[in-house]
Amino acid sequence: MELGCMKWIGINFISISFSSLAKSTKKSMRRDNQSSVSEFLLLGLPIQPEQQGMYYALFLGMYLTTVLGNLLIILLIRLDSRLHTPMYFFLSHLALTDISFSSVTAPKMLMNMLTQTQSISYAGCICQAYFFLMLADVDSFLLTSMAYDRYVAICHPLHYTRIMSQNLCFLLVVVSWVLSFANALLHTLLLACLSFLRGNTLPHFFCDLSALLKLSSSDTTINQLAILIVGSVVITLPFICILVSYGHIGATILRKPSIKGICKAFSTCGSHLSVVSLYYGAIIALYFVPSSNSTNDKDVIVSVLYCLVTPMLNPFIYSLRNRDMKGALRNILSRTKNSM
């Protein structure tokens, strides 16, 4: 299954997104200058100035590892025909999304640390908030698709090829992008309608939606309702689907318990479960565990885990705990060695 068509779809989504965001940003900027701001100040991470250099090197290494590790996964899946299966089709899109997700926040954070600046333009902030929301949602939907794939593989192995057809896999990815695009656009358009009379300082290293709503001087009731109703569904429903899928997988294994069956299920689902635990663990810590102080240091630290650590660990989880990926890597290395 080639990524070319999906790249075309992704490019069109991004162009539509930029067009919509540009229109909403221009519209909001036409408001009276007293009701809006031209830029925001990102306070960044809660670290001492003398520690900036050390943390810059650390986060730069993490970001480069994320990009290179996920690119390696995409390359291996593309080059090894044995990995042209639904599970690795979804994994390649997850890797592409993880690269994009980290790239929304990490480069700006690193540039601010390097140049000792804190500013981000109003339009840049709105765009950053949009792409952060959209790509986080895509991650959630792709993890759900992968859980369904594992459910069909273990619970209905004889019908796996018929059910998980190329058309269905393609449809699941397209639906993931469309729903994420619509949800993120809704929240961002509502955000662009708000005024910011209280100031322009965000206690964060990127334009987080919740931080922007707290800073706004406008009534954010509609925004909060949209987050509660639409946003919760986008995050909660996929998580429930994942739990249901693994509930059925567990029930299938327990009906005919065997060491071989348990080992096969673990090897098939272990990597995916690890990634799901990291992803939703960070979300729960970030949005469902209340902060104990007014500086939101906990939110900033957990956001680093969510934006940088989780996408960086995904390639290691899938390569170190996956026999097929390790085999594909060995084949590529031996092929390269023989050609030299």
C-alpha positions as CSV (number, residue, x, y, z in Angstrom):
1,M,0.0,0.0,0.0
2,E,1.6,3.2,-1.1
3,L,1.8,6.4,0.8
4,G,1.7,8.6,-2.3
5,C,-2.1,9.0,-2.4
6,M,-2.2,9.7,1.3
7,K,0.5,12.4,0.9
8,W,-1.7,14.0,-1.8
9,I,-4.6,14.0,0.6
10,G,-2.4,15.4,3.4
11,I,-1.1,18.2,1.3
12,N,-4.7,19.2,0.3
13,F,-5.8,19.1,3.9
14,I,-2.9,21.3,4.9
15,S,-3.6,23.8,2.1
16,I,-7.3,23.9,3.0
17,S,-6.3,24.4,6.7
18,F,-4.0,27.3,5.9
19,S,-6.6,28.9,3.8
20,S,-9.3,28.6,6.5
21,L,-6.9,29.8,9.2
22,A,-5.7,32.7,7.1
23,K,-9.3,33.9,6.6
24,S,-10.2,33.6,10.2
25,T,-7.0,35.3,11.4
26,K,-7.5,38.2,8.9
27,K,-11.1,38.5,10.1
28,S,-10.0,38.6,13.8
29,M,-7.2,41.1,13.0
30,R,-9.7,43.5,11.5
31,R,-11.2,44.0,14.9
32,D,-10.3,47.0,16.9
33,N,-6.6,47.0,17.9
34,Q,-7.6,47.4,21.6
35,S,-9.4,44.0,21.6
36,S,-6.6,41.9,20.3
37,V,-2.8,41.4,20.4
38,S,-0.2,41.2,17.6
39,E,1.9,38.6,19.4
40,F,2.1,36.3,22.4
41,L,5.0,35.8,24.8
42,L,5.8,32.1,25.6
43,L,7.5,31.8,29.0
44,G,8.8,28.4,28.0
45,L,10.0,25.7,30.4
46,P,10.3,26.2,34.1
47,I,14.1,26.1,34.1
48,Q,16.9,28.4,35.2
49,P,18.7,30.6,32.6
50,E,22.0,28.8,33.3
51,Q,20.4,25.5,32.4
52,Q,19.2,26.6,29.0
53,G,22.2,25.3,27.1
54,M,21.9,21.8,28.7
55,Y,18.2,21.5,28.0
56,Y,18.6,22.9,24.5
57,A,21.0,20.1,23.7
58,L,18.8,17.5,25.3
59,F,15.6,18.6,23.5
60,L,17.4,19.0,20.2
61,G,18.7,15.4,20.5
62,M,15.2,14.2,21.4
63,Y,13.7,16.0,18.4
64,L,16.3,14.7,15.9
65,T,15.8,11.1,17.3
66,T,12.1,11.5,16.8
67,V,12.5,12.6,13.2
68,L,15.2,10.1,12.2
69,G,13.6,7.2,14.1
70,N,10.2,7.6,12.6
71,L,11.7,8.2,9.1
72,L,13.5,4.9,9.5
73,I,10.2,3.1,10.3
74,I,8.6,4.7,7.2
75,L,11.6,3.7,5.1
76,L,11.7,0.1,6.3
77,I,8.0,-0.4,5.7
78,R,8.3,1.1,2.2
79,L,11.3,-1.0,1.2
80,D,10.4,-4.4,2.7
81,S,7.5,-6.0,0.9
82,R,6.8,-8.3,3.9
83,L,5.7,-5.2,5.8
84,H,3.1,-4.3,3.3
85,T,0.3,-5.3,5.6
86,P,-2.5,-3.3,7.3
87,M,-0.7,-3.1,10.7
88,Y,2.4,-1.6,9.1
89,F,0.3,0.6,6.8
90,F,-1.2,2.2,9.9
91,L,2.2,2.3,11.6
92,S,3.8,4.2,8.7
93,H,1.1,6.8,9.0
94,L,1.5,7.0,12.8
95,A,5.2,7.6,12.3
96,L,4.5,10.3,9.8
97,T,2.1,11.9,12.2
98,D,4.5,11.7,15.1
99,I,7.2,13.6,13.0
100,S,4.6,16.3,12.1
101,F,3.3,16.5,15.7
102,S,6.7,17.1,17.2
103,S,7.6,19.5,14.5
104,V,4.6,21.7,15.4
105,T,6.1,22.6,18.8
106,A,9.8,21.6,19.1
107,P,11.4,23.8,16.4
108,K,9.8,27.0,17.8
109,M,10.7,26.0,21.4
110,L,14.3,25.3,20.4
111,M,14.6,28.5,18.4
112,N,13.3,30.6,21.4
113,M,15.8,28.8,23.7
114,L,18.7,29.5,21.3
115,T,17.9,33.1,20.6
116,Q,16.6,33.9,24.1
117,T,13.4,35.3,22.6
118,Q,9.8,34.5,23.7
119,S,7.6,35.9,21.1
120,I,5.3,34.2,18.6
121,S,3.0,36.1,16.2
122,Y,-0.8,36.0,16.7
123,A,-1.2,34.2,13.3
124,G,1.6,31.8,14.2
125,C,0.1,31.0,17.5
126,I,-3.3,30.3,16.0
127,C,-1.7,28.0,13.4
128,Q,0.3,26.2,16.0
129,A,-2.8,25.6,18.1
130,Y,-4.6,24.2,15.1
131,F,-2.0,21.8,13.9
132,F,-1.3,20.6,17.4
133,L,-5.0,19.7,17.9
134,M,-5.3,18.1,14.5
135,L,-2.3,15.9,14.7
136,A,-3.0,14.8,18.2
137,D,-6.5,13.7,17.0
138,V,-5.0,11.9,14.0
139,D,-2.7,10.0,16.5
140,S,-5.7,9.0,18.5
141,F,-7.7,7.7,15.5
142,L,-4.7,5.8,14.1
143,L,-4.1,4.0,17.4
144,T,-7.8,3.0,17.3
145,S,-7.5,1.7,13.8
146,M,-4.4,-0.3,14.8
147,A,-6.4,-1.8,17.8
148,Y,-9.2,-2.8,15.4
149,D,-6.6,-4.5,13.1
150,R,-5.2,-6.5,16.1
151,Y,-8.8,-7.4,17.1
152,V,-9.6,-8.8,13.7
153,A,-6.2,-10.6,13.4
154,I,-6.7,-12.5,16.8
155,C,-10.5,-12.9,17.0
156,H,-11.2,-13.5,13.3
157,P,-8.0,-14.8,11.8
158,L,-9.7,-16.8,9.0
159,H,-11.5,-13.6,7.7
160,Y,-8.6,-11.2,8.4
161,T,-7.6,-10.7,4.7
162,R,-11.2,-10.1,3.6
163,I,-12.1,-7.7,6.5
164,M,-8.9,-5.7,6.6
165,S,-8.9,-4.9,2.8
166,Q,-6.8,-2.2,1.3
167,N,-9.9,-0.1,0.7
168,L,-10.9,-0.3,4.4
169,C,-7.4,0.6,5.6
170,F,-7.4,3.5,3.2
171,L,-10.9,4.6,4.4
172,L,-9.9,4.4,8.0
173,V,-6.9,6.7,7.5
174,V,-8.9,9.2,5.4
175,V,-11.6,9.3,8.1
176,S,-9.0,9.9,10.7
177,W,-7.7,12.9,8.9
178,V,-11.1,14.3,8.0
179,L,-12.5,14.1,11.6
180,S,-9.3,15.5,13.0
181,F,-9.3,18.3,10.5
182,A,-12.9,19.2,11.3
183,N,-12.5,19.1,15.1
184,A,-9.3,21.2,15.1
185,L,-10.8,23.7,12.7
186,L,-13.9,24.1,14.9
187,H,-11.8,24.9,18.1
188,T,-9.4,27.1,16.2
189,L,-12.1,29.2,14.6
190,L,-13.8,29.7,18.0
191,L,-10.4,30.6,19.4
192,A,-9.8,33.2,16.7
193,C,-13.0,35.0,17.8
194,L,-11.7,35.7,21.3
195,S,-10.1,38.9,22.6
196,F,-7.0,39.1,24.8
197,L,-7.2,42.3,27.0
198,R,-5.6,40.7,30.0
199,G,-2.2,40.5,28.4
200,N,-0.3,38.3,26.0
201,T,1.9,36.1,28.3
202,L,1.4,32.4,28.1
203,P,3.0,30.2,30.8
204,H,3.9,27.5,28.3
205,F,6.4,26.6,25.6
206,F,3.7,26.5,22.8
207,C,0.3,27.9,22.1
208,D,-1.8,25.5,24.2
209,L,-5.6,25.8,23.7
210,S,-6.4,25.7,27.5
211,A,-3.7,28.3,28.3
212,L,-5.1,30.6,25.6
213,L,-8.6,30.3,26.9
214,K,-7.5,31.1,30.4
215,L,-5.7,34.2,29.1
216,S,-8.7,35.5,27.0
217,S,-10.8,38.3,28.3
218,S,-13.8,37.1,26.3
219,D,-16.5,34.8,27.4
220,T,-15.2,31.3,26.6
221,T,-18.4,29.4,27.4
222,I,-18.9,28.2,23.8
223,N,-15.2,27.2,23.6
224,Q,-15.5,25.2,26.8
225,L,-18.7,23.5,25.6
226,A,-17.0,22.6,22.3
227,I,-14.1,21.1,24.2
228,L,-16.4,19.2,26.6
229,I,-18.7,17.8,23.9
230,V,-16.8,17.5,20.7
231,G,-13.2,17.3,22.0
232,S,-14.1,14.7,24.7
233,V,-15.8,12.5,22.1
234,V,-12.7,12.7,19.8
235,I,-10.5,11.5,22.6
236,T,-12.8,9.4,24.7
237,L,-14.6,7.4,22.0
238,P,-11.4,6.1,20.4
239,F,-10.1,5.1,23.8
240,I,-13.3,3.2,24.5
241,C,-13.0,1.5,21.2
242,I,-9.4,0.5,22.0
243,L,-10.5,-0.9,25.4
244,V,-13.4,-2.9,23.8
245,S,-11.0,-4.3,21.1
246,Y,-8.6,-5.5,23.7
247,G,-11.4,-6.8,25.9
248,H,-12.5,-9.0,23.0
249,I,-8.9,-10.1,22.4
250,G,-8.5,-11.0,26.1
251,A,-11.8,-13.0,26.1
252,T,-10.7,-14.9,23.0
253,I,-7.4,-15.8,24.6
254,L,-9.0,-16.9,27.8
255,R,-11.5,-19.1,26.1
256,K,-8.6,-21.3,24.9
257,P,-5.7,-20.4,27.2
258,S,-2.3,-21.6,26.1
259,I,1.2,-20.5,26.4
260,K,1.6,-20.3,22.7
261,G,-1.6,-18.2,22.3
262,I,-0.6,-15.8,25.1
263,C,2.9,-15.3,23.6
264,K,1.5,-14.7,20.1
265,A,-1.0,-12.2,21.5
266,F,1.7,-10.4,23.4
267,S,4.1,-10.3,20.5
268,T,1.2,-9.0,18.3
269,C,-0.2,-6.4,20.7
270,G,2.6,-5.6,23.1
271,S,4.1,-2.7,21.1
272,H,0.7,-1.2,20.4
273,L,-0.3,-1.4,24.0
274,S,2.9,0.3,25.1
275,V,2.3,3.2,22.7
276,V,-1.4,3.5,23.8
277,S,-0.3,3.6,27.4
278,L,2.2,6.3,26.8
279,Y,-0.2,8.4,24.7
280,Y,-3.3,8.2,26.9
281,G,-1.3,8.3,30.1
282,A,0.1,11.7,29.1
283,I,-3.4,12.9,28.1
284,I,-4.9,11.8,31.5
285,A,-2.0,13.4,33.4
286,L,-2.3,16.6,31.4
287,Y,-6.1,17.1,31.2
288,F,-7.7,15.0,34.0
289,V,-5.2,15.4,36.9
290,P,-5.7,18.8,38.5
291,S,-2.6,21.1,38.9
292,S,-1.5,21.6,42.5
293,N,-0.1,25.1,41.9
294,S,-0.9,28.2,39.9
295,T,2.2,28.2,37.8
296,N,1.1,25.2,35.7
297,D,4.6,23.7,35.9
298,K,3.1,20.2,36.0
299,D,1.2,20.9,32.7
300,V,4.3,22.2,31.0
301,I,6.4,19.2,32.1
302,V,3.7,16.7,31.0
303,S,3.4,18.5,27.7
304,V,7.1,17.9,27.1
305,L,6.4,14.2,27.7
306,Y,3.4,14.3,25.3
307,C,5.0,16.4,22.6
308,L,8.6,15.1,22.6
309,V,9.1,12.0,24.6
310,T,6.2,9.8,23.4
311,P,6.9,10.4,19.6
312,M,10.6,9.7,20.3
313,L,9.9,6.4,22.1
314,N,7.5,5.0,19.5
315,P,10.2,3.9,17.0
316,F,12.2,2.2,19.8
317,I,9.1,0.4,21.0
318,Y,8.1,-0.9,17.5
319,S,11.7,-1.7,16.5
320,L,13.0,-3.3,19.7
321,R,9.9,-5.4,20.5
322,N,8.9,-6.3,16.9
323,R,10.5,-9.2,15.2
324,D,9.4,-8.1,11.7
325,M,10.9,-4.7,12.0
326,K,14.2,-6.0,13.3
327,G,14.3,-8.5,10.4
328,A,13.6,-5.7,7.9
329,L,16.3,-3.6,9.4
330,R,18.8,-6.5,9.2
331,N,17.9,-7.1,5.6
332,I,18.4,-3.4,4.7
333,L,21.7,-3.3,6.5
334,S,23.0,-6.5,4.8
335,R,21.8,-5.3,1.4
336,T,23.6,-2.0,1.9
337,K,26.7,-3.8,3.1
338,N,26.7,-6.1,0.0
339,S,26.3,-3.2,-2.4
340,M,29.3,-1.4,-1.0
